[in-house]
Amino acid sequence: MDLMGMPLWAWIVFYVLVFIMLIADLKMFGKKGQHEVNVAEALKMTAVWIGVSLLFCGAIYLFYPVDPHGKAMEFLAGYLIEKSLSMDNLFVFLMLFSFFGVERKYQHEVLFWGIFGALVLRSIFIFAGAAMVERFEWILGLFGLFLLYTGFKMFSHSDEQAGDPSQNVVVKLFKRFFPVTDQMHGDKFFVNSKATPLFITLLVIETTDVAFAVDSIPAVFSVSRDPFIVLTSNIFAILGLRALYFALAAIAKYFTYLKYGLGVILIFVGVKMLLAMNEYINALAGMVGINLSMPHIEVPTPLSLAVIFGILLLSILLSVAVSRMSTPTENRTRN
């Protein structure tokens, strides 16, 4: 039995592997509520997750039934896109934990369940998106336009514009039907049949991830239309988010220009997607009386991978350089 072009057993093996890795991740971070993850642990776990992802990519290269080399490159490109966009999520999570007053030793518990929920929701989104693209290919053009919009929006959006997280629509709806305590109760999500602020934090993180998925999933479709590649690259990228969060939280000031780099990446993949939609664009232009002969341009996956990695690296290096240049001035001002 095939599901989205891959044997059912391949999907089962993948999700069993994901489940095992989630349990291993939870065990490696210690018992819930009793351990504060430090930067060294986070960096080690981040390296482990990246290593596991590369091993899976190697398995694709060796065993994928169709065009294994090309599929491995698509996996790497999709993984890098999702990983880079997920870094922006992490700074939002940092702001949310600060807003709700979640202690660092309880943050990994919220992130674990937040990532678990993200795996479920993104699997649904990707299966639905793949089915839509297979039936209505022109939807990729809409994805491209949306990525252009969100990419340019990153240049004008600031973190201060995020608003009050407690006014989240899902949170307000939840509070209408369920009682919520005013104070934290350690690592507990519920106390005496009442939800705690820790659970409200989890709700906001889940809904925030849904909003980010609207950007990242179409972006991955720009480098692959294979549902298995899109799904596995997406999930492997977010599996290591918990470890990456604690690594980046300590050096957040060095990523000032990251969001601009992510904006450029979204614009690039949006343009890449639109260049491959020339037939639909030409037909649409003809409907309004414009004779447009836009050629079909397919950007090779290795080139896409190089461009995305280059933009990400440049934005991080620029952030670090500017931060180091401004530090002496700040110190003199304090003195």
SEGUMAR-156102 format. One line per field, with one value per residue: residue number from 1; residue in one letter; chain; x, z, y of N, C-alpha, C in turn. Coordinates in steps of 0.05 Angstrom, whole numbers, plus 32768, in hexadecimal, padded with zeros to 4 digits. Example, Ala and Ser with C-alpha at 12.3 -4.5 7.8 and 13.67 -1.06 7.14 Angstrom:
! residues 2
k = [1:2] .
r = [A:S] .
c = [A:A] .
nx = [8108:8101] .
nz = [809C:808E] .
ny = [7F8E:7FD3] .
cax = [80F6:8111] .
caz = [809C:808F] .
cay = [7FA6:7FEB] .
cx = [8108:8102] .
cz = [809C:809D] .
cy = [7FBE:8001] .
! end
This chain:
! residues 335
k = [1:2:3:4:5:6:7:8:9:10:11:12:13:14:15:16:17:18:19:20:21:22:23:24:25:26:27:28:29:30:31:32:33:34:35:36:37:38:39:40:41:42:43:44:45:46:47:48:49:50:51:52:53:54:55:56:57:58:59:60:61:62:63:64:65:66:67:68:69:70:71:72:73:74:75:76:77:78:79:80:81:82:83:84:85:86:87:88:89:90:91:92:93:94:95:96:97:98:99:100:101:102:103:104:105:106:107:108:109:110:111:112:113:114:115:116:117:118:119:120:121:122:123:124:125:126:127:128:129:130:131:132:133:134:135:136:137:138:139:140:141:142:143:144:145:146:147:148:149:150:151:152:153:154:155:156:157:158:159:160:161:162:163:164:165:166:167:168:169:170:171:172:173:174:175:176:177:178:179:180:181:182:183:184:185:186:187:188:189:190:191:192:193:194:195:196:197:198:199:200:201:202:203:204:205:206:207:208:209:210:211:212:213:214:215:216:217:218:219:220:221:222:223:224:225:226:227:228:229:230:231:232:233:234:235:236:237:238:239:240:241:242:243:244:245:246:247:248:249:250:251:252:253:254:255:256:257:258:259:260:261:262:263:264:265:266:267:268:269:270:271:272:273:274:275:276:277:278:279:280:281:282:283:284:285:286:287:288:289:290:291:292:293:294:295:296:297:298:299:300:301:302:303:304:305:306:307:308:309:310:311:312:313:314:315:316:317:318:319:320:321:322:323:324:325:326:327:328:329:330:331:332:333:334:335] .
r = [M:D:L:M:G:M:P:L:W:A:W:I:V:F:Y:V:L:V:F:I:M:L:I:A:D:L:K:M:F:G:K:K:G:Q:H:E:V:N:V:A:E:A:L:K:M:T:A:V:W:I:G:V:S:L:L:F:C:G:A:I:Y:L:F:Y:P:V:D:P:H:G:K:A:M:E:F:L:A:G:Y:L:I:E:K:S:L:S:M:D:N:L:F:V:F:L:M:L:F:S:F:F:G:V:E:R:K:Y:Q:H:E:V:L:F:W:G:I:F:G:A:L:V:L:R:S:I:F:I:F:A:G:A:A:M:V:E:R:F:E:W:I:L:G:L:F:G:L:F:L:L:Y:T:G:F:K:M:F:S:H:S:D:E:Q:A:G:D:P:S:Q:N:V:V:V:K:L:F:K:R:F:F:P:V:T:D:Q:M:H:G:D:K:F:F:V:N:S:K:A:T:P:L:F:I:T:L:L:V:I:E:T:T:D:V:A:F:A:V:D:S:I:P:A:V:F:S:V:S:R:D:P:F:I:V:L:T:S:N:I:F:A:I:L:G:L:R:A:L:Y:F:A:L:A:A:I:A:K:Y:F:T:Y:L:K:Y:G:L:G:V:I:L:I:F:V:G:V:K:M:L:L:A:M:N:E:Y:I:N:A:L:A:G:M:V:G:I:N:L:S:M:P:H:I:E:V:P:T:P:L:S:L:A:V:I:F:G:I:L:L:L:S:I:L:L:S:V:A:V:S:R:M:S:T:P:T:E:N:R:T:R:N] .
c = [A:A:A:A:A:A:A:A:A:A:A:A:A:A:A:A:A:A:A:A:A:A:A:A:A:A:A:A:A:A:A:A:A:A:A:A:A:A:A:A:A:A:A:A:A:A:A:A:A:A:A:A:A:A:A:A:A:A:A:A:A:A:A:A:A:A:A:A:A:A:A:A:A:A:A:A:A:A:A:A:A:A:A:A:A:A:A:A:A:A:A:A:A:A:A:A:A:A:A:A:A:A:A:A:A:A:A:A:A:A:A:A:A:A:A:A:A:A:A:A:A:A:A:A:A:A:A:A:A:A:A:A:A:A:A:A:A:A:A:A:A:A:A:A:A:A:A:A:A:A:A:A:A:A:A:A:A:A:A:A:A:A:A:A:A:A:A:A:A:A:A:A:A:A:A:A:A:A:A:A:A:A:A:A:A:A:A:A:A:A:A:A:A:A:A:A:A:A:A:A:A:A:A:A:A:A:A:A:A:A:A:A:A:A:A:A:A:A:A:A:A:A:A:A:A:A:A:A:A:A:A:A:A:A:A:A:A:A:A:A:A:A:A:A:A:A:A:A:A:A:A:A:A:A:A:A:A:A:A:A:A:A:A:A:A:A:A:A:A:A:A:A:A:A:A:A:A:A:A:A:A:A:A:A:A:A:A:A:A:A:A:A:A:A:A:A:A:A:A:A:A:A:A:A:A:A:A:A:A:A:A:A:A:A:A:A:A:A:A:A:A:A:A:A:A:A:A:A:A:A:A:A:A:A:A] .
nx = [8011:800D:801A:8014:803A:8062:8074:8048:8062:8091:8082:806E:809D:80BA:809C:809D:80D3:80D7:80B8:80D8:8105:80F0:80E4:8117:812E:8112:8123:815A:815C:8152:812A:80E7:80DB:8103:8135:8162:8170:81B0:81DD:8207:81F3:81C8:81E1:81FD:81D2:81BA:81E1:81DD:81A9:81AE:81D3:81B6:818F:81AE:81C0:8190:8187:81B2:819F:8174:8191:81A9:8181:8151:811B:8114:813B:8166:8192:8181:8154:816B:8187:815B:8144:816B:8169:8134:8136:815B:8141:8113:812C:8147:811C:8102:8123:8114:80E3:80F4:8107:80D7:80BF:80E1:80D3:809E:80A3:80BB:8093:8069:8082:809D:80C6:810A:8117:80E8:80DB:80EC:80C8:8098:80A8:80B1:807D:8067:8084:8076:803F:8045:805B:8031:8009:8025:802E:7FFA:7FEF:8015:8008:7FD5:7FE3:8004:7FDF:7FBD:7FE1:7FED:7FBC:7FAD:7FD8:7FE3:7FDF:8011:8024:8007:801C:8050:8048:8035:8061:8084:8069:806B:80A2:80B3:8097:80B2:80DA:80C3:80A9:80AB:80C0:80A6:8074:8056:802E:8000:800A:7FE6:7FB5:7FAB:7F82:7F73:7F80:7F5E:7F2D:7F32:7F33:7EFF:7EE2:7EFE:7F19:7F51:7F8D:7FAD:7FE2:8023:802F:805E:8075:8044:800C:7FD7:7FAF:7F86:7F5A:7F5F:7F7D:7FC2:7FEE:8019:8004:7FE7:8010:8024:7FF9:7FFB:802D:8024:7FFD:8019:8041:8022:8017:804A:8054:8035:8055:8086:807B:8065:8095:80B9:80A1:80B3:80E4:80DC:80AA:809D:8079:808D:80C3:80BB:809E:80C0:80F0:80DC:80C9:80F8:8115:80F8:80F9:8129:8122:811A:814A:8169:8151:8162:8198:819A:8180:81A4:81C6:81A9:81AE:81D3:81BA:81A1:8197:8181:814A:8144:8164:8146:8119:812C:8138:8104:80EF:8110:8103:80CE:80CF:80EA:80C4:809B:80B4:80B3:807F:806F:804B:8017:8019:8020:7FF1:7FCB:7FD8:7FCB:7F93:7F85:7F91:7FC8:8003:802D:806B:8086:80BF:80CC:80EE:8117:8133:816C:8170:81A2:81B8:8191:8196:81CA:81C4:819D:81B8:81E4:81CC:81B6:81E5:8201:81DF:81E1:8219:821E:81FD:8219:8249:8238:8223:8250:826D:824E:824F:827D:8271:8240:8252:8273:824E:8231:8257] .
nz = [8000:7FED:8003:7FF4:7FCC:7FE5:8005:8037:8063:8066:8078:80AA:80C3:80C4:80E7:8116:8120:812A:8159:817C:817E:8195:81C9:81DA:81D8:8201:822D:822D:823B:826F:82AC:82AE:82C1:82E7:82D7:82BD:827E:8264:823B:8225:8225:8203:81D3:81C8:81C1:8196:816E:816C:8158:8125:8110:810E:80E9:80BC:80B5:80A8:8078:805C:8059:8037:8009:7FFF:7FFC:7FE7:7FBA:7F89:7F62:7F8A:7F97:7F88:7FA9:7FDB:7FDB:7FD7:8008:802B:801C:8029:8060:8072:8065:8086:80B8:80BD:80BB:80E8:8110:8117:812F:8162:817C:8183:81A7:81D2:81E1:81EF:821C:823F:8244:825D:828A:8292:82B2:82A3:82AD:82A4:8270:8249:824D:823B:8206:81F3:81F0:81CF:81A0:8194:8189:815D:8138:812D:8118:80EC:80CD:80BC:80A0:8076:805B:8049:802B:8004:7FE9:7FD4:7FB2:7F8E:7F74:7F65:7F47:7F3F:7F6F:7F85:7F70:7F8D:7FBF:7FB5:7FAD:7FE0:7FFF:7FED:8000:8039:803F:8031:8059:8087:8089:809C:80C9:8110:8150:8179:8165:816E:8193:81C9:81E4:8204:81F1:81C7:8198:819D:81D2:81ED:81DF:81F7:822D:8234:823C:8260:82A2:82BA:82DF:8305:8312:8309:830F:8319:82EE:82DC:82B1:82BC:82F6:8329:8306:82E8:82B6:82B2:82AD:8292:826F:824F:8237:8218:81F4:81D8:81BF:819E:817B:8165:814A:8122:8103:80F1:80D3:80A7:8088:8083:806F:8038:8024:8025:7FFF:7FD3:7FC5:7FC1:7FAB:7FBE:7FEC:8016:801B:8026:8056:8079:807A:8090:80C3:80DB:80E0:8106:8131:814E:8166:819C:81B6:8199:81A7:81DD:81D4:81B2:81D1:81F5:81D6:81BA:81AE:8186:8155:8139:8104:80ED:80E0:80B3:808E:808B:8074:8041:8030:802D:8005:7FDA:7FD4:7FC7:7F96:7F79:7F78:7F5B:7F29:7F14:7F08:7ED7:7EAC:7EC1:7ED1:7EA0:7E87:7EA8:7EA0:7E6A:7E6E:7E7E:7E53:7E4A:7E28:7E3C:7E3E:7E64:7E76:7E89:7EC4:7EE8:7F25:7F39:7F6D:7F8C:7F84:7F9C:7FD1:7FDC:7FD8:8001:802F:802C:8033:8066:8085:807B:8092:80C7:80D3:80C9:80F1:811F:8117:8118:814C:816C:815F:8175:81AB:81CB:81CC:81E8:8219:8228:822E:825A:8281] .
ny = [7FE8:802B:806E:80AF:80A6:8089:804A:802F:8019:8036:8068:8059:8045:8074:8096:8077:807B:80B2:80B5:8097:80B7:80E6:80D4:80C6:80F9:8113:80F5:8100:8135:8134:812A:8142:8185:8185:8193:81C1:81D5:81DD:8206:81E8:81B3:81BB:81C9:819A:8175:818E:8185:814E:8146:815E:813C:810B:8119:8121:80ED:80D4:80EE:80D8:80A3:80AA:80B7:8087:805F:8072:8067:8082:80AD:80B7:80D9:810C:8110:8110:8140:8162:8158:816D:81A3:81B0:81A5:81CB:81FB:81F8:81F3:8224:8249:8238:824B:827F:8277:8267:8294:82AE:828B:8293:82C6:82BC:829A:82BD:82E4:82C7:82B7:8286:8259:8247:8211:81F6:81FF:81DA:81B1:81C7:81D2:819F:8187:81AD:81A6:8172:8178:8199:8176:8154:8178:818E:8162:8157:8186:8183:8153:8162:818F:8178:8157:817E:819A:8172:816B:819F:81C1:81F6:820F:8212:8241:8268:825D:826F:82A7:82B4:82A9:82D0:82FD:82F5:82F4:8328:8342:8336:835C:8389:837C:837B:8361:837A:8383:8357:8353:8344:8306:82EB:82F9:82D9:82B8:8281:8279:829C:8285:8254:8263:8273:8245:8225:8224:824B:824E:8282:8281:8262:821B:81FC:81C9:81BA:81B2:81B2:81BE:81A9:81A3:81D1:81FA:820C:8247:8233:820D:8230:824B:8222:821B:824C:8246:821A:822E:8258:823C:8225:8252:825E:8230:8238:8258:823A:8206:820D:8222:81F7:81D7:81F0:81DB:81A5:8177:8147:8125:8105:8116:814C:8149:812B:814A:8178:8167:8151:817F:819D:817B:8181:81B2:81BE:81B6:81DA:820A:8214:821B:8248:826E:8283:82A0:82C6:82FC:82FF:82F7:8320:8330:8304:82FC:831B:8301:82D2:82E7:82F3:82C0:82A9:82CA:82BB:8283:8289:82A5:827E:8256:826F:8276:8244:823E:8251:8243:8249:827E:8298:8289:82A1:82D7:82DA:82D7:830A:8327:832F:8322:82F6:82D7:82B5:8291:824C:8242:821B:8217:81F7:81C5:81BE:81F2:8212:81FF:8211:8249:8254:8242:8264:8298:8293:828A:82B9:82E0:82D2:82D8:830F:8323:8312:832F:8365:8367:835E:838B:83B3:83A8:83BD:83F4:83F5:83E2:840C:8434:8421:8425] .
cax = [8000:801C:800E:8022:8051:8075:8067:803E:8076:80A6:8076:806D:80B8:80C2:808E:80A8:80ED:80D2:80AF:80EF:8116:80E3:80E8:8134:8133:8107:8134:8174:8159:814D:810F:80D9:80D9:8118:814F:8164:8182:81C5:81E5:8218:81E1:81B8:81F2:8202:81BA:81B6:81F3:81D2:8192:81B7:81E0:81A1:8183:81C1:81C0:8177:818D:81C3:818E:8166:81A4:81B0:816B:8138:8116:8115:814D:816F:81A4:8171:8143:817C:818B:8142:8141:817D:815F:811C:813E:8168:812C:8102:813D:814C:8104:80FC:8133:8103:80CF:8100:8108:80BC:80BC:80F0:80C2:8086:80AB:80C0:8079:8059:8091:80A3:80E2:811A:8117:80CE:80D7:80F0:80B0:8085:80B2:80AE:8062:8062:808F:8065:8027:804D:805F:8016:7FFD:8033:8028:7FDF:7FF2:8025:7FF8:7FC0:7FF0:800D:7FC7:7FB4:7FF3:7FEA:7FA3:7FAC:7FF4:7FE5:7FE1:802D:8027:7FFD:8031:8067:8040:8033:807D:808E:805C:8076:80BE:80B5:808B:80C7:80EB:80B5:809E:80BC:80B6:8094:805A:804A:8015:7FFE:8005:7FCE:7F9D:7FA9:7F66:7F6F:7F82:7F45:7F17:7F36:7F2C:7EE2:7ED6:7F0D:7F25:7F6E:7F98:7FBC:7FFE:8030:8030:8075:8074:8029:7FFB:7FBC:7FAE:7F6A:7F49:7F63:7F96:7FD5:7FFA:802C:7FF4:7FE0:8029:8025:7FE5:8005:8043:8019:7FEF:802F:804D:8010:801B:8064:8052:8029:806B:809B:8073:8067:80B1:80C5:8096:80C2:80FB:80D3:808E:809B:806E:809F:80DA:80B1:8097:80D7:8102:80CF:80C8:8113:811E:80EC:80FF:813F:811D:811B:8167:8173:8147:8173:81B1:8197:8176:81BB:81D4:8194:81B6:81E4:81AA:8191:8190:8178:8130:8147:816D:812F:8108:8139:8134:80E8:80EC:811E:80F4:80B5:80D6:80F1:80AB:808C:80C2:80AB:8062:806C:8034:8000:801B:801B:7FD4:7FBD:7FDD:7FBA:7F77:7F80:7F9A:7FE5:8012:8045:8078:8099:80CB:80CD:8109:8119:814C:8176:8170:81BC:81BB:817E:81A2:81E1:81B9:8190:81CD:81F4:81BD:81B4:81FF:8208:81CF:81EC:8233:8219:81F2:822F:825C:822C:8220:826B:8275:823E:8253:828E:8262:822D:8261:827C:8236:822A:826B] .
caz = [8000:7FEB:800E:7FE9:7FBC:7FF4:8012:8052:8077:8068:808A:80C5:80CE:80CA:80FF:812D:8125:8136:8174:818C:8182:81A8:81E4:81E0:81DD:821B:8241:822D:8248:828C:82B5:82AA:82D6:82FB:82CB:82AC:8267:825F:821F:821C:821F:81EC:81BB:81C3:81B6:817B:815D:8169:8146:810A:8107:8108:80D1:80A6:80B1:8099:805C:8050:8053:801F:7FF3:7FF9:7FFA:7FDB:7FA1:7F70:7F62:7FA6:7F9A:7F86:7FC0:7FF2:7FD9:7FDE:8025:8037:8017:8039:807C:8077:8065:809E:80D0:80BE:80C2:8104:8122:811D:8143:817C:8189:818C:81BF:81E7:81E9:81FD:8237:824F:8249:826F:82A2:8294:82BA:8290:82B2:829B:8254:8237:824E:8228:81EB:81EB:81E7:81B9:8188:818F:817C:8143:8126:8125:8107:80D3:80BD:80B0:808C:805F:804C:803C:8016:7FEE:7FDA:7FC5:7F9C:7F7A:7F65:7F5B:7F47:7F3F:7F8B:7F8B:7F6A:7FA4:7FD3:7FAF:7FB3:7FFD:800A:7FE7:8013:8054:803F:8033:8072:809C:808A:80A9:80E2:8127:8166:818A:8159:8172:81A2:81E3:81DF:8214:81E1:81B2:8194:81A8:81EF:81F6:81DB:820C:8247:8236:8243:8274:82B5:82B9:82F7:8302:8319:8300:8322:8310:82D3:82D7:829E:82C8:8313:8333:82EE:82DD:82A6:82BD:8299:8282:8259:823D:8227:8204:81E0:81C7:81AF:8189:8166:8158:8137:810B:80F2:80E4:80C0:808E:8078:807E:805E:801C:801C:801F:7FE5:7FBD:7FBE:7FBC:7FAC:7FC8:8007:8029:801F:8033:8072:8089:807E:80A3:80DE:80E6:80E7:811F:8147:815E:816E:81B8:81BD:818C:81B6:81F4:81CA:81A7:81E5:8203:81C3:81A9:81A5:816E:813E:8133:80E7:80E3:80D4:8098:807E:8087:8061:8026:8029:8025:7FEA:7FC7:7FCD:7FBB:7F7A:7F6D:7F74:7F45:7F10:7F0A:7F03:7EBF:7E9C:7ECE:7ED1:7E84:7E82:7EB7:7E92:7E52:7E75:7E81:7E3B:7E49:7E1B:7E4C:7E38:7E7A:7E72:7EA1:7ED0:7EFF:7F35:7F43:7F8A:7F98:7F84:7FB1:7FEA:7FE0:7FDD:801B:8043:802B:803E:8083:8090:8079:80A5:80E2:80D5:80CB:810C:8132:8113:8122:8169:8178:815B:8187:81C8:81DA:81CF:81FD:8232:8230:8237:8275:8293] .
cay = [8000:8044:8086:80C6:809E:8079:8034:8035:8011:804B:807C:804D:8045:8090:80A0:8068:8087:80CC:80B0:808E:80CE:80F7:80C8:80C9:8115:8119:80E8:810D:814F:8130:8127:815A:8197:8182:8197:81D9:81CE:81F2:820A:81D2:819D:81C2:81C8:817D:8169:8199:8177:8133:8148:8164:8123:80F8:8123:811B:80CF:80CE:80F7:80C3:808C:80B1:80B5:806B:804C:807C:8058:8092:80C4:80BA:80F0:8124:8111:8117:815D:816F:8156:8180:81BE:81B4:81A6:81E5:8210:81F5:81F9:8241:8257:8231:825C:8297:826E:8264:82AE:82B4:827A:82A0:82DD:82B1:8290:82D4:82F1:82B7:82B2:8269:8255:8238:81F4:81EB:8205:81C3:81A1:81D4:81CF:8183:8183:81BF:819A:815B:8182:81A3:815F:814A:818C:8191:814A:815B:819C:817A:8140:8172:81A0:8166:814F:8195:81A0:815C:816F:81BA:81C9:8213:8218:8219:825D:8276:8259:8281:82C2:82B7:82AA:82EB:830F:82F1:82FB:8346:834B:8333:8373:839F:8373:837B:8351:838A:8383:833D:8356:8336:82EA:82E2:82FF:82C5:82B0:8267:827C:82A9:8272:823F:826E:8275:822B:8217:8236:824D:8259:829B:827D:8249:8205:81EB:81BE:81AF:81C0:81B4:81BB:81AA:81A7:81EC:81FC:821F:8258:8223:8202:8246:824F:820C:8221:8261:823C:8209:823F:8267:822A:8222:826A:825B:821A:8243:8262:8227:81EF:8214:8227:81DD:81CE:81FD:81CA:8189:8171:812C:8127:80F8:8127:8165:8143:8122:8160:818B:815C:814F:819A:81A7:8169:818C:81CE:81C2:81B9:81F2:8221:821A:8224:8263:8281:828F:82B2:82D2:8317:82FD:82F0:8338:8332:82EA:82FD:8326:82EB:82C0:82F4:82F0:82A3:82A6:82D7:82AA:826B:8292:82AA:8264:8248:827C:8272:8229:823F:8262:823D:8254:829B:82A0:8285:82B6:82F0:82DA:82DC:8326:8334:8334:830C:82F2:82BE:82B0:8276:823B:8242:8209:821B:81DD:81C2:81C5:820F:821B:81F8:8223:8264:8255:8240:827D:82AE:828E:828D:82D5:82EF:82CC:82E5:832C:8328:830F:8344:837E:8364:8361:83A7:83C5:83A2:83D0:840D:83F0:83E0:8427:8442:8418:842F] .
cx = [8011:800C:801F:803B:8065:8067:805E:8053:808B:809B:8075:8089:80C1:80B6:8097:80C3:80EA:80C9:80C6:8101:810B:80E7:8105:813B:8129:8119:814F:8173:8153:8130:8101:80D8:80EF:8134:814E:8179:8196:81CD:81F5:8207:81D2:81C8:81F8:81EA:81B4:81C7:81E9:81BB:819A:81C4:81CB:8194:8194:81C2:81A7:817A:819E:81B3:817E:8178:81A9:8199:8152:8133:8118:8127:8158:8181:8194:815F:8152:8182:8172:813D:8152:8173:8147:8123:814A:8154:811C:8113:8142:8133:80FC:810C:8123:80EE:80DB:8102:80EC:80B6:80CA:80E0:80AA:808D:80B0:80A6:8069:8068:8097:80C0:80F0:8118:80FD:80CA:80DA:80D8:809B:808E:80AE:8092:805A:806C:807F:804C:802D:8050:8044:8009:800A:8030:800E:7FE1:8000:8016:7FE2:7FCC:7FF9:7FF6:7FBD:7FC6:7FF1:7FD1:7FA3:7FC8:7FF7:7FE6:7FFD:8032:801E:8011:8048:8060:803F:804E:808A:8083:8069:8094:80C2:80AA:809F:80D8:80DD:80A9:80B2:80B0:80A3:8078:804B:8031:8017:7FF7:7FED:7FB4:7F9A:7F8C:7F60:7F6F:7F67:7F2E:7F1A:7F2D:7F0E:7ED5:7EE5:7F19:7F44:7F78:7FA8:7FDA:8008:802F:8046:8072:8058:801A:7FDF:7FBE:7F90:7F56:7F4A:7F7E:7FA8:7FE0:800E:801D:7FED:7FF8:802B:8011:7FEF:801C:8039:800C:8004:803C:803C:8014:8035:8063:8046:803F:807E:8093:8072:8084:80BF:80BA:80A4:80DA:80F4:80B5:8088:8091:8080:80B7:80D1:80AC:80AF:80EB:80F7:80D0:80E4:811D:8112:80F1:8115:813B:8121:8138:8171:8169:815A:818F:81B0:818F:818D:81CA:81C1:819D:81C7:81D5:8197:8187:8185:815D:8131:8151:8157:811C:8112:8135:8118:80E3:80F8:810D:80D9:80B9:80DC:80D7:809B:8099:80BA:808D:805C:8053:801B:8000:8016:7FFD:7FC4:7FC0:7FCD:7F9D:7F70:7F8C:7FB7:7FF3:802D:8052:808E:80A5:80CB:80EA:8108:8134:8155:8177:818B:81C0:81A9:818B:81B9:81D8:81AE:81A5:81DE:81E6:81BB:81CF:8207:81F9:81D9:8207:8230:820F:8208:8242:8251:822A:823B:8275:8267:8244:8265:8281:824F:823A:826A:8265:822E:823E:8269] .
cz = [8000:7FF7:8005:7FDB:7FCB:8001:802E:8067:807B:807B:80A7:80D2:80D5:80E4:8118:8135:8133:8154:8186:8192:8196:81C5:81EC:81E7:81F9:8231:8244:823B:8265:8293:82B5:82C4:82EB:82EF:82B9:8297:8264:8242:8214:8214:8206:81D2:81B4:81B6:819A:8167:8158:8155:8129:80FF:80FF:80EE:80B9:80A0:80A1:807C:804E:8048:803A:8006:7FEB:7FF1:7FEC:7FC0:7F88:7F74:7F7E:7FAA:7F9B:7F9F:7FD9:7FF2:7FE0:7FFC:8034:8034:8028:8057:8083:8077:807F:80B7:80D3:80C6:80DF:8118:812A:8132:815F:818B:8192:81A6:81D7:81F2:81F9:8219:824A:8257:825F:8289:82A7:829B:82A6:8294:82A9:827D:8242:8237:823A:820C:81E1:81E0:81D0:819F:8180:8180:8160:812F:811B:8111:80EC:80C1:80AE:809A:8073:804E:803C:8025:7FFE:7FDC:7FC9:7FAE:7F86:7F68:7F58:7F5C:7F49:7F5B:7F92:7F84:7F80:7FBB:7FCF:7FB5:7FD1:800A:8004:7FFB:802F:8055:8041:804E:8089:809E:8099:80C4:80F9:813D:8178:817F:815E:8182:81BC:81DE:81EE:8205:81C8:81B0:81A0:81C7:81FA:81F4:81F1:8227:824B:8241:825A:8288:82B4:82D3:82F1:8305:830D:8316:8319:82F3:82CC:82C4:82AA:82E6:831B:831C:82E2:82CD:82B3:82A6:8287:826A:8245:822B:8211:81ED:81CD:81B5:8198:8173:8157:8143:811E:80F8:80E3:80CE:80A5:807C:806F:806C:8040:8012:8016:8005:7FCE:7FB4:7FB9:7FBD:7FB5:7FE5:801C:8030:802E:8051:8083:808E:8092:80BF:80EA:80EE:8101:8137:815A:8168:818C:81C1:81B2:819B:81CD:81EB:81C0:81BC:81F2:81F0:81B1:819E:818C:8155:8136:8117:80DC:80D5:80B8:8085:8077:8073:8044:801D:801F:8009:7FD5:7FBF:7FC1:7F9D:7F6C:7F66:7F5C:7F2A:7F03:7F03:7EEA:7EAF:7EA7:7ECE:7EB5:7E7D:7E90:7EAA:7E78:7E57:7E78:7E69:7E39:7E3D:7E2A:7E45:7E4C:7E77:7E8C:7EAB:7EE9:7F0D:7F40:7F62:7F97:7F99:7F9A:7FCD:7FF0:7FE6:7FF9:8031:8044:8038:805D:8090:8091:808E:80C1:80E7:80D8:80E6:8121:8130:811F:8141:8177:8175:816F:81A4:81D6:81DF:81E6:8218:823C:823A:8253:828A:8296] .
cy = [8019:805B:809D:80BD:808D:8061:803B:802E:8027:8061:8072:804D:8061:809A:8091:8074:80A2:80C8:80A8:80A6:80E2:80ED:80CB:80E6:811D:810D:80F7:8128:814C:812E:8142:816B:8196:8188:81B0:81D4:81E5:81F2:81F3:81BA:81A2:81C0:81AA:8170:8174:818B:815A:8133:814D:814A:810E:8100:811D:80FD:80C7:80D7:80E3:80AA:8091:80AE:8098:8059:8058:8070:8067:80AA:80C9:80D3:810A:8127:8119:8135:816D:816F:816A:819D:81C4:81B6:81C1:81FC:8210:81FC:8217:8250:8250:8241:8275:828F:826F:827F:82B7:82A4:8287:82B7:82D3:82A8:82A8:82E2:82E2:82B0:8295:8266:8243:821A:81E7:81EF:81ED:81B1:81AC:81D0:81B3:817F:8195:81B3:8181:8163:818C:818D:8155:815E:818E:8179:814D:8170:8192:8166:814F:8182:8190:815E:8166:819B:818B:8161:818A:81C6:81E7:821F:8220:8237:826F:8275:826D:829E:82C7:82B8:82C5:82FF:830D:82F8:8319:8350:8349:834C:838B:8397:8373:836B:8360:838A:836A:833E:8346:8319:82DF:82E8:82EE:82BA:8294:8268:8288:8296:825C:824A:8272:825C:821D:822B:8235:825A:8272:8297:8263:8235:81F2:81E3:81B3:81C0:81C4:81AF:81BE:81B1:81C2:81EC:8211:8231:8249:8216:8218:824C:823B:8211:8237:8257:822A:821A:8250:8255:8225:8239:8267:8245:8224:824E:824B:8210:81F6:8218:820C:81D1:81DB:81ED:81AD:8187:8155:812E:811B:810A:8141:8160:813C:8139:8174:8181:8159:816A:81A3:8194:8174:81A8:81D2:81C6:81D4:820B:8228:8223:8241:8277:8290:82A3:82C0:82ED:8316:82F7:8307:8338:8318:82EC:8309:8311:82D7:82CC:82F1:82D3:829F:82B3:82C6:8292:8272:8297:8290:8255:8254:8278:8257:8228:8250:825D:824A:8272:82A6:829E:829B:82D1:82F1:82DF:82FA:8336:833B:831C:8309:82D7:82B9:8294:8266:823A:8230:820D:8200:81DC:81C8:81E3:821C:8217:820B:8240:8267:8254:8259:8295:82AB:8293:82AB:82E6:82EA:82D9:8303:8333:8327:8327:835F:837E:8369:837E:83BA:83C0:83B5:83EA:840B:83EF:83FC:8438:843B:8423:844D] .
! end
